[in-house]
Amino acid sequence: MIKKTGLKVAVAAPALLACAGFSSSPAFAQETGPDLVIRGGTIYPGEAPPFRGDIAIRGDRIIYVGPKAPSGAKKVVDATGLIVAPGFIDTHTHVGDALASGDPAARLVLPFLTQGVTTAFIGVDGGGDPDIAATFGTADAGAGGEGEGALGQSSRDFGINFASYVGLGAVRHKVIGSADRAPTPAELDQMTALVSKAMCQGALGLSTGLFYAPQSFAKPDEVIALARAAAAKGGVYDSHIRDESSYTIGLKGAVEEALRVGREARMPVHIAHIKALGVDVQGQAAAIIAQIEAAQAAGQIVHADQYPWSASGTGLSAALMPRWAQDGGRAAMLKRFADPETMNRMKPEIANNLRRRGGPASLLITSGPADAEGKTLEAIAKERGLDPVDAAIAVLQQREAGVASFNQSEEDIAAFMQRPWVVTSSDASRGHPRYYASFARKYATYVKDKGVLDLRTFIDRSTIVTAKMFGLEGRGALKVGNFADVIAFDPNQFAPRADYTNPSLFSTGMRAVVVNGKLAIDKGEPTGAAGGRPLPHQPTGGACR
């Protein structure tokens, strides 16, 4: 049990290390000495008991894990009293814009490094650009696999490692735009070809955001066809499912649709940011868990990620507007606002969606019109002398807005978090504290304060369990020969500072972060080192040239 005032850990005897696959001999000293040693921390190596010891790094690899690394390193990090772990892996993020930035400082992604996140997945929710080579910053992203060829060709420096999906939304928009219609056979062929090409360039799999228009217009057969193209190259199906609440087919129906895609495409299914969203489905976590575990028992590979917040983050139009009102995009939606007959049809649906979300006090505007940011929809309605539905429409007439939507119960969050197939993510997006503080909050709130998870489980499901789910070779564990993604944090100080009022504050307590052997955080401060790399998935099944 972890207490607020301190941390007690079990320490493995040195004799156990060899059984866990770790080196406890200084044989590497016969070669060139280490560049970096992390000395004297309590090491959580990944799916093995913790122990006090050292880690030695040469170049981008771990060359020693054991009780005492020899002296002579160029740099020594004193980790006394710290927890040393593999770098955290975030499976669901929206940091693609930062990684694509022309500003080298933005590409460091300091909000992640200061939480210990060294690897992130982008292209989620169906948004992954089918030009994966451009996303990775190289024309040869799939040429050599990790560590060779493609990575050496990158023209940009990154603070973190990243993998990317190809997205249904991006593919659909490229071929048929924002219309509410099925693709023609020829268009479907174009779409599957784009997915196949992206897989050859190193995409991790196919992502979908079926809750969002225009992806919500895609029928299951269309999704399955694209998923099969990804499955043919060894991809994963990652989905923001069609309904996390009661908007259309319901939470259970949306989970079943994801399972169906996996069954018919013959590929692993990953459910993004699993939750029971809104008053109509709160309390359904146990039923959804049983549904997924029944599929696992029948032989399907199914897993999920979760962010540790009761408020989701989305667009105001996505939260409240009927999908038919978004047919054709924002310009078409604004025209519908000007038609009284259409509004008579739309307003009751908006009101019902607002009810699902828990009412106007549950929606906090995080981005959008300056006079709305930082206020609840309830407060905006009172200020403007409008009812909440008209206030939402008025905000959207100014511009699209982002919202933090308080819609989950702590009981459901804990139930999902405790399942062994649910790993940590952030769903990082601007204006929500999850961008700066998800891993810190999970530790501080659900490990230290509430005891929902113990420390080792938190670390494993943020590192090695995730790496195994997605086949990230050489990452997620502190093991000789693995890539040197290593973090060291103070168990008494690691905590979020960001909250819903001030969402852009760096977390505290992360003392050292190493990315591919480069020390990115030292004594709690960024060094400016950019050790990250694109991580192209190696396609299987042939037919890539």
C-alpha positions as CSV (number, residue, x, y, z in Angstrom):
1,M,0.0,0.0,0.0
2,I,1.4,3.4,-0.9
3,K,0.9,6.3,1.4
4,K,1.0,10.0,0.8
5,T,3.9,10.5,3.0
6,G,6.2,8.0,1.4
7,L,6.7,4.9,-0.6
8,K,7.6,1.4,0.4
9,V,8.8,-1.0,-2.2
10,A,9.7,-4.7,-2.3
11,V,13.3,-5.1,-3.5
12,A,14.4,-8.2,-5.5
13,A,17.4,-10.0,-4.4
14,P,20.3,-9.9,-7.0
15,A,20.0,-13.6,-7.5
16,L,16.5,-13.1,-9.0
17,L,17.8,-10.7,-11.7
18,A,19.2,-13.4,-13.9
19,C,15.9,-15.2,-13.9
20,A,14.2,-12.0,-15.0
21,G,16.5,-11.7,-18.0
22,F,18.8,-8.9,-16.6
23,S,22.5,-8.7,-16.6
24,S,24.2,-8.3,-13.2
25,S,27.8,-8.7,-14.4
26,P,30.1,-5.9,-15.6
27,A,31.1,-7.8,-18.8
28,F,30.5,-4.7,-20.9
29,A,33.5,-3.0,-19.2
30,Q,35.7,-5.0,-21.5
31,E,34.5,-2.7,-24.3
32,T,34.2,1.0,-24.3
33,G,32.7,2.3,-21.0
34,P,29.2,3.7,-20.6
35,D,28.2,7.1,-21.6
36,L,25.6,7.4,-18.9
37,V,24.9,5.6,-15.6
38,I,21.7,6.0,-13.6
39,R,22.9,5.0,-10.1
40,G,21.3,3.9,-6.9
41,G,17.6,4.0,-7.8
42,T,14.8,1.6,-7.1
43,I,14.5,0.0,-10.6
44,Y,11.1,-1.3,-11.9
45,P,12.4,-3.1,-15.0
46,G,9.1,-4.2,-16.5
47,E,7.2,-7.4,-15.5
48,A,9.8,-8.2,-12.8
49,P,10.2,-7.3,-9.2
50,P,11.9,-4.0,-8.4
51,F,15.4,-3.8,-7.0
52,R,17.9,-1.2,-6.0
53,G,20.7,-0.8,-8.5
54,D,22.2,0.9,-11.6
55,I,21.6,1.2,-15.3
56,A,24.4,1.8,-17.7
57,I,23.8,3.2,-21.2
58,R,26.1,3.4,-24.2
59,G,24.9,5.2,-27.3
60,D,21.2,4.5,-27.7
61,R,21.2,1.2,-25.8
62,I,21.1,-0.2,-22.3
63,I,24.3,-2.2,-21.7
64,Y,23.9,-3.0,-18.0
65,V,21.1,-3.5,-15.5
66,G,22.1,-4.7,-12.1
67,P,23.3,-4.0,-8.5
68,K,26.4,-2.0,-9.3
69,A,27.7,-0.5,-12.6
70,P,31.4,0.1,-12.8
71,S,32.7,3.6,-12.5
72,G,34.0,5.7,-15.4
73,A,30.8,6.8,-17.1
74,K,30.9,10.2,-18.8
75,K,27.8,11.2,-16.9
76,V,26.2,9.9,-13.7
77,V,22.7,10.5,-12.6
78,D,22.2,10.1,-8.9
79,A,18.9,8.3,-8.5
80,T,19.0,7.7,-4.8
81,G,15.5,7.7,-3.5
82,L,14.0,7.8,-7.0
83,I,11.9,5.3,-8.9
84,V,13.6,4.2,-12.1
85,A,11.4,2.8,-14.9
86,P,11.1,2.4,-18.6
87,G,9.9,5.5,-20.4
88,F,6.1,5.8,-20.5
89,I,4.3,4.9,-23.7
90,D,1.2,6.9,-24.5
91,T,-1.1,5.1,-26.9
92,H,-3.5,7.9,-27.8
93,T,-2.4,11.4,-28.3
94,H,-3.0,14.5,-30.4
95,V,0.6,15.8,-30.5
96,G,1.1,15.4,-34.3
97,D,1.0,19.1,-34.7
98,A,3.8,19.6,-32.2
99,L,5.9,16.9,-33.9
100,A,5.3,18.5,-37.3
101,S,6.1,22.0,-36.1
102,G,8.8,24.1,-37.7
103,D,9.8,25.1,-34.2
104,P,12.4,22.7,-32.7
105,A,11.3,23.6,-29.2
106,A,7.7,22.5,-30.0
107,R,9.0,19.2,-31.4
108,L,10.6,18.4,-28.0
109,V,7.0,18.0,-26.6
110,L,8.0,19.1,-23.1
111,P,4.6,18.5,-21.6
112,F,5.2,14.8,-22.3
113,L,8.9,14.6,-21.3
114,T,8.1,16.3,-17.9
115,Q,5.7,13.4,-17.2
116,G,8.2,10.7,-18.4
117,V,6.5,10.0,-21.7
118,T,9.1,8.9,-24.2
119,T,6.9,7.3,-26.9
120,A,3.5,8.5,-28.2
121,F,1.0,7.2,-30.8
122,I,-0.5,9.8,-33.2
123,G,-2.9,9.6,-36.1
124,V,-5.7,8.5,-33.8
125,D,-9.4,9.0,-34.0
126,G,-9.3,8.5,-37.7
127,G,-7.1,11.5,-38.3
128,G,-3.9,9.8,-39.4
129,D,-2.6,11.2,-42.7
130,P,-2.2,8.4,-45.3
131,D,1.1,10.0,-46.3
132,I,2.9,8.3,-43.4
133,A,6.3,8.9,-44.9
134,A,5.7,12.7,-44.6
135,T,4.5,12.2,-41.0
136,F,7.7,10.5,-40.2
137,G,9.7,13.2,-41.9
138,T,11.3,10.8,-44.4
139,A,10.6,9.5,-47.8
140,D,11.8,6.0,-46.8
141,A,9.9,5.5,-43.6
142,G,9.3,1.8,-44.2
143,A,12.7,1.0,-45.8
144,G,14.8,-0.3,-43.0
145,G,12.8,-0.6,-39.8
146,E,13.7,0.8,-36.5
147,G,17.3,1.8,-36.0
148,E,18.3,1.7,-39.7
149,G,17.6,3.4,-42.9
150,A,14.4,5.3,-42.3
151,L,15.4,6.8,-39.0
152,G,18.8,7.9,-40.3
153,Q,17.0,9.8,-43.1
154,S,14.8,11.9,-40.9
155,S,15.3,15.6,-41.6
156,R,13.8,16.7,-38.2
157,D,14.7,16.3,-34.6
158,F,12.1,15.1,-32.1
159,G,11.9,15.0,-28.3
160,I,10.0,11.8,-28.2
161,N,9.5,8.6,-30.2
162,F,6.3,8.2,-32.1
163,A,4.3,5.8,-34.1
164,S,1.4,6.7,-36.3
165,Y,-1.9,5.2,-37.6
166,V,-3.5,5.8,-40.9
167,G,-6.9,7.2,-40.3
168,L,-10.3,6.5,-41.8
169,G,-11.3,10.1,-41.6
170,A,-8.3,11.4,-43.4
171,V,-8.6,8.7,-46.1
172,R,-12.4,9.2,-46.5
173,H,-11.9,13.0,-46.7
174,K,-9.3,12.6,-49.4
175,V,-11.5,10.5,-51.6
176,I,-15.1,11.6,-50.9
177,G,-14.9,14.6,-48.7
178,S,-17.4,15.4,-45.9
179,A,-20.6,14.0,-47.6
180,D,-23.0,11.7,-45.9
181,R,-22.9,8.9,-48.4
182,A,-21.2,5.5,-49.0
183,P,-18.2,5.3,-51.4
184,T,-18.7,4.0,-54.8
185,P,-16.8,0.7,-55.5
186,A,-14.1,2.7,-57.3
187,E,-13.8,5.1,-54.4
188,L,-13.6,2.2,-51.9
189,D,-10.8,0.8,-54.0
190,Q,-9.0,4.1,-53.8
191,M,-9.4,4.2,-50.1
192,T,-8.2,0.7,-49.5
193,A,-5.2,1.4,-51.7
194,L,-4.3,4.5,-49.6
195,V,-4.5,2.3,-46.4
196,S,-2.3,-0.4,-48.0
197,K,0.3,2.2,-49.1
198,A,0.3,3.8,-45.6
199,M,0.9,0.4,-44.0
200,C,3.8,-0.2,-46.4
201,Q,5.2,3.1,-45.2
202,G,5.1,2.1,-41.6
203,A,1.6,2.8,-40.3
204,L,0.8,1.0,-37.0
205,G,-2.7,0.1,-38.3
206,L,-6.0,1.8,-39.1
207,S,-7.6,4.2,-36.7
208,T,-11.2,5.4,-36.7
209,G,-13.2,8.1,-35.0
210,L,-16.7,6.8,-35.8
211,F,-18.4,9.1,-33.4
212,Y,-17.3,12.1,-35.5
213,A,-18.8,13.4,-38.7
214,P,-18.0,12.6,-41.5
215,Q,-16.6,9.3,-40.2
216,S,-19.9,8.6,-38.5
217,F,-21.4,8.3,-42.1
218,A,-19.2,5.3,-42.7
219,K,-21.2,2.0,-42.5
220,P,-19.6,-1.1,-40.9
221,D,-18.9,-2.8,-44.3
222,E,-16.8,0.3,-45.4
223,V,-14.8,0.2,-42.1
224,I,-14.2,-3.6,-42.4
225,A,-13.0,-3.2,-46.0
226,L,-10.3,-0.6,-44.9
227,A,-9.5,-2.7,-41.8
228,R,-8.8,-5.7,-44.0
229,A,-6.3,-3.6,-46.0
230,A,-4.5,-2.8,-42.7
231,A,-4.8,-6.3,-41.4
232,A,-3.1,-7.7,-44.5
233,K,0.1,-5.9,-43.5
234,G,-0.1,-6.8,-39.8
235,G,-1.9,-3.7,-38.5
236,V,-4.0,-3.0,-35.4
237,Y,-7.6,-1.7,-35.5
238,D,-7.8,1.3,-33.2
239,S,-11.2,2.9,-32.7
240,H,-12.8,5.8,-31.0
241,I,-16.0,3.8,-31.1
242,R,-19.2,5.0,-32.7
243,D,-21.0,5.6,-29.4
244,E,-19.5,5.8,-25.9
245,S,-22.9,6.9,-24.6
246,S,-26.5,6.6,-26.0
247,Y,-26.3,8.9,-29.1
248,T,-26.9,6.2,-31.7
249,I,-26.2,2.5,-31.3
250,G,-25.3,2.8,-27.6
251,L,-22.1,1.9,-25.8
252,K,-22.6,-1.9,-25.9
253,G,-23.5,-1.7,-29.6
254,A,-20.5,0.3,-30.4
255,V,-18.2,-2.1,-28.6
256,E,-19.8,-5.0,-30.5
257,E,-19.2,-3.1,-33.8
258,A,-15.5,-2.8,-33.0
259,L,-15.3,-6.5,-32.1
260,R,-17.0,-7.3,-35.4
261,V,-14.4,-5.3,-37.3
262,G,-11.7,-7.3,-35.6
263,R,-13.3,-10.6,-36.2
264,E,-14.1,-10.0,-39.9
265,A,-10.8,-8.3,-40.7
266,R,-8.9,-10.9,-38.6
267,M,-6.9,-8.3,-36.7
268,P,-6.3,-7.1,-33.1
269,V,-8.8,-4.6,-31.7
270,H,-7.8,-1.6,-29.6
271,I,-10.6,0.5,-28.0
272,A,-9.4,4.1,-27.6
273,H,-10.0,5.9,-24.2
274,I,-12.5,3.3,-23.0
275,K,-15.3,4.9,-20.9
276,A,-19.0,5.0,-20.1
277,L,-19.9,8.6,-21.1
278,G,-22.9,10.4,-19.8
279,V,-25.8,9.9,-17.5
280,D,-27.5,7.2,-19.6
281,V,-24.6,4.7,-19.4
282,Q,-22.8,5.5,-16.2
283,G,-22.5,2.3,-14.2
284,Q,-22.2,0.1,-17.3
285,A,-18.4,-0.5,-17.0
286,A,-18.9,-4.0,-15.6
287,A,-21.2,-5.1,-18.5
288,I,-18.7,-3.7,-21.0
289,I,-15.8,-5.4,-19.3
290,A,-17.7,-8.7,-19.5
291,Q,-18.5,-8.2,-23.1
292,I,-14.9,-7.7,-24.0
293,E,-13.6,-10.5,-21.9
294,A,-16.1,-12.9,-23.5
295,A,-14.6,-11.9,-26.9
296,Q,-11.1,-12.5,-25.5
297,A,-12.2,-15.9,-24.2
298,A,-13.4,-16.8,-27.6
299,G,-10.0,-16.1,-29.1
300,Q,-10.1,-12.4,-30.1
301,I,-7.2,-10.1,-29.3
302,V,-8.8,-7.1,-27.7
303,H,-7.4,-4.3,-25.5
304,A,-7.9,-0.7,-24.6
305,D,-6.4,2.5,-23.2
306,Q,-7.8,5.0,-20.7
307,Y,-7.0,8.5,-19.6
308,P,-7.3,9.2,-15.8
309,W,-9.8,12.0,-15.9
310,S,-13.6,12.2,-15.4
311,A,-13.9,14.9,-18.1
312,S,-13.4,14.0,-21.7
313,G,-12.3,16.5,-24.3
314,T,-14.1,17.1,-27.6
315,G,-15.6,19.8,-29.8
316,L,-18.8,21.5,-28.9
317,S,-20.4,20.5,-32.2
318,A,-19.3,16.9,-31.7
319,A,-20.8,16.9,-28.2
320,L,-24.1,18.5,-29.0
321,M,-24.9,18.8,-32.7
322,P,-26.9,16.0,-34.5
323,R,-24.7,14.2,-37.0
324,W,-27.2,15.0,-39.9
325,A,-26.6,18.7,-39.1
326,Q,-22.9,18.3,-39.8
327,D,-23.3,16.7,-43.2
328,G,-21.2,18.8,-45.6
329,G,-19.0,20.3,-42.8
330,R,-19.1,23.5,-40.8
331,A,-20.2,25.8,-43.6
332,A,-23.3,23.6,-44.2
333,M,-24.0,23.4,-40.5
334,L,-24.0,27.2,-40.2
335,K,-26.4,27.5,-43.1
336,R,-28.8,25.2,-41.2
337,F,-28.6,27.5,-38.2
338,A,-30.2,30.2,-40.3
339,D,-33.2,28.1,-41.3
340,P,-36.1,28.2,-38.7
341,E,-37.7,25.0,-39.8
342,T,-34.4,23.1,-39.6
343,M,-33.7,24.6,-36.2
344,N,-37.1,23.5,-34.9
345,R,-36.0,20.0,-35.8
346,M,-32.4,20.4,-34.5
347,K,-33.0,22.1,-31.1
348,P,-34.7,19.2,-29.3
349,E,-31.9,16.9,-30.4
350,I,-29.3,19.4,-29.1
351,A,-31.2,19.5,-25.8
352,N,-31.2,15.8,-25.5
353,N,-27.5,15.6,-26.3
354,L,-26.9,18.2,-23.6
355,R,-28.9,16.1,-21.1
356,R,-26.7,13.0,-22.0
357,R,-23.6,15.0,-21.1
358,G,-25.0,16.0,-17.7
359,G,-26.4,19.4,-18.5
360,P,-24.8,22.9,-19.2
361,A,-22.8,23.0,-16.0
362,S,-20.9,19.9,-17.2
363,L,-19.5,21.5,-20.3
364,L,-16.5,23.8,-19.8
365,I,-15.3,25.7,-22.9
366,T,-11.6,25.2,-23.2
367,S,-11.0,26.8,-26.6
368,G,-13.0,28.9,-29.0
369,P,-14.3,32.5,-28.7
370,A,-12.3,34.5,-26.3
371,D,-15.3,35.6,-24.3
372,A,-16.3,32.0,-23.8
373,E,-13.1,30.3,-22.8
374,G,-12.8,29.1,-19.3
375,K,-16.6,29.3,-18.7
376,T,-19.2,26.6,-18.5
377,L,-22.0,26.6,-21.0
378,E,-24.3,27.3,-18.1
379,A,-22.4,30.5,-17.2
380,I,-22.3,31.6,-20.8
381,A,-26.1,31.2,-21.1
382,K,-26.7,33.3,-18.0
383,E,-24.3,36.0,-19.2
384,R,-26.0,36.2,-22.6
385,G,-29.6,35.8,-21.3
386,L,-30.1,32.7,-23.4
387,D,-31.2,29.2,-22.7
388,P,-28.3,26.7,-22.9
389,V,-29.2,25.4,-26.4
390,D,-29.3,28.9,-27.9
391,A,-26.1,29.7,-26.0
392,A,-24.3,26.7,-27.6
393,I,-25.5,27.7,-31.1
394,A,-24.4,31.3,-30.5
395,V,-20.9,30.1,-29.5
396,L,-20.7,27.9,-32.6
397,Q,-21.8,30.7,-34.8
398,Q,-18.7,32.6,-33.6
399,R,-16.3,29.6,-34.1
400,E,-15.9,26.0,-33.2
401,A,-15.1,25.5,-29.6
402,G,-13.4,22.8,-27.5
403,V,-15.0,21.5,-24.4
404,A,-14.1,19.6,-21.3
405,S,-17.1,17.4,-20.7
406,F,-17.6,16.1,-17.2
407,N,-19.4,12.9,-17.9
408,Q,-17.8,9.8,-16.2
409,S,-18.2,8.3,-12.8
410,E,-15.2,7.4,-10.6
411,E,-16.6,3.9,-10.1
412,D,-16.5,3.2,-13.9
413,I,-13.0,4.8,-14.2
414,A,-11.6,2.5,-11.5
415,A,-13.3,-0.6,-12.9
416,F,-11.8,-0.1,-16.4
417,M,-8.4,0.9,-14.9
418,Q,-8.1,-2.3,-13.0
419,R,-8.4,-4.7,-16.0
420,P,-5.1,-6.1,-17.2
421,W,-5.8,-5.3,-20.8
422,V,-6.3,-1.5,-20.2
423,V,-3.2,0.6,-20.5
424,T,-2.5,4.3,-19.9
425,S,-3.1,7.1,-22.4
426,S,-3.7,10.8,-22.3
427,D,-5.8,11.7,-25.4
428,A,-3.6,14.8,-25.1
429,S,-5.3,17.9,-26.6
430,R,-4.8,21.6,-26.1
431,G,-7.0,23.2,-23.4
432,H,-7.4,20.1,-21.3
433,P,-5.0,19.3,-18.5
434,R,-4.5,15.7,-19.8
435,Y,-2.0,17.1,-22.3
436,Y,0.4,18.1,-19.4
437,A,-0.6,15.8,-16.6
438,S,-2.2,12.4,-17.4
439,F,0.6,10.1,-16.3
440,A,1.4,12.3,-13.3
441,R,-2.3,12.4,-12.3
442,K,-2.7,8.6,-12.7
443,Y,0.1,8.1,-10.3
444,A,-0.8,10.8,-7.8
445,T,-4.5,10.1,-7.8
446,Y,-5.0,6.4,-8.6
447,V,-1.8,5.0,-7.1
448,K,-0.9,7.2,-4.1
449,D,-4.2,8.6,-3.1
450,K,-6.9,6.1,-3.9
451,G,-4.9,2.9,-4.2
452,V,-6.8,1.7,-7.3
453,L,-3.5,0.4,-8.7
454,D,-0.2,-0.4,-7.0
455,L,3.0,1.2,-8.3
456,R,4.3,-1.8,-10.2
457,T,1.0,-2.3,-12.0
458,F,0.9,1.4,-13.0
459,I,4.4,1.3,-14.4
460,D,3.9,-2.0,-16.2
461,R,0.7,-0.9,-17.8
462,S,2.3,2.3,-18.9
463,T,5.4,0.6,-20.4
464,I,6.0,-3.1,-21.0
465,V,2.4,-4.2,-21.3
466,T,1.8,-1.5,-23.9
467,A,5.0,-2.4,-25.8
468,K,4.0,-6.0,-26.0
469,M,0.4,-5.2,-27.2
470,F,1.8,-3.2,-30.1
471,G,5.0,-5.1,-30.9
472,L,7.4,-2.3,-30.0
473,E,10.6,-4.3,-30.1
474,G,13.3,-3.2,-27.7
475,R,11.1,-0.8,-25.7
476,G,9.1,-0.9,-22.6
477,A,11.5,-2.7,-20.4
478,L,14.9,-2.0,-18.8
479,K,16.9,-4.8,-20.3
480,V,20.3,-5.2,-21.7
481,G,20.2,-4.5,-25.5
482,N,16.9,-2.5,-25.3
483,F,16.7,1.1,-26.4
484,A,17.6,3.4,-23.6
485,D,14.3,5.0,-22.8
486,V,14.6,5.5,-19.1
487,I,12.9,7.7,-16.5
488,A,13.6,8.5,-12.8
489,F,11.0,10.2,-10.7
490,D,10.6,11.2,-7.0
491,P,7.8,9.1,-5.6
492,N,6.9,11.8,-3.1
493,Q,6.9,14.7,-5.7
494,F,5.6,13.2,-9.0
495,A,2.3,15.0,-9.4
496,P,0.2,17.1,-11.7
497,R,0.1,20.9,-11.6
498,A,-2.3,21.3,-14.5
499,D,-6.0,21.4,-13.8
500,Y,-9.1,22.5,-15.7
501,T,-8.6,26.1,-14.8
502,N,-4.9,26.2,-15.6
503,P,-4.4,23.3,-18.1
504,S,-0.9,24.2,-19.3
505,L,1.3,23.7,-16.3
506,F,4.2,21.2,-16.3
507,S,4.0,18.3,-13.9
508,T,6.5,18.0,-11.0
509,G,8.8,15.3,-9.7
510,M,10.3,13.9,-12.9
511,R,14.0,14.1,-12.2
512,A,15.5,12.5,-15.2
513,V,14.3,11.3,-18.7
514,V,16.5,9.5,-21.2
515,V,15.3,9.1,-24.8
516,N,17.3,6.7,-26.9
517,G,20.3,7.4,-24.7
518,K,20.0,11.2,-24.7
519,L,19.4,12.9,-21.4
520,A,16.3,15.1,-22.1
521,I,15.5,15.9,-18.5
522,D,18.3,16.3,-15.9
523,K,17.7,17.3,-12.3
524,G,14.1,18.1,-13.3
525,E,15.1,20.6,-16.0
526,P,14.9,20.2,-19.8
527,T,18.3,19.9,-21.5
528,G,17.1,20.6,-25.0
529,A,18.3,17.2,-26.2
530,A,16.1,15.7,-28.9
531,G,16.6,11.9,-28.8
532,G,13.2,10.9,-30.2
533,R,12.6,9.0,-33.4
534,P,9.7,7.9,-35.7
535,L,8.9,4.2,-35.1
536,P,7.6,2.7,-38.3
537,H,5.8,-0.5,-38.0
538,Q,7.4,-3.3,-40.1
539,P,4.6,-4.5,-42.5
540,T,4.0,-8.1,-42.9
541,G,2.4,-10.1,-45.8
542,G,4.6,-8.9,-48.6
543,A,3.4,-6.8,-51.5
544,C,5.3,-3.7,-50.3
545,R,7.8,-2.2,-52.7
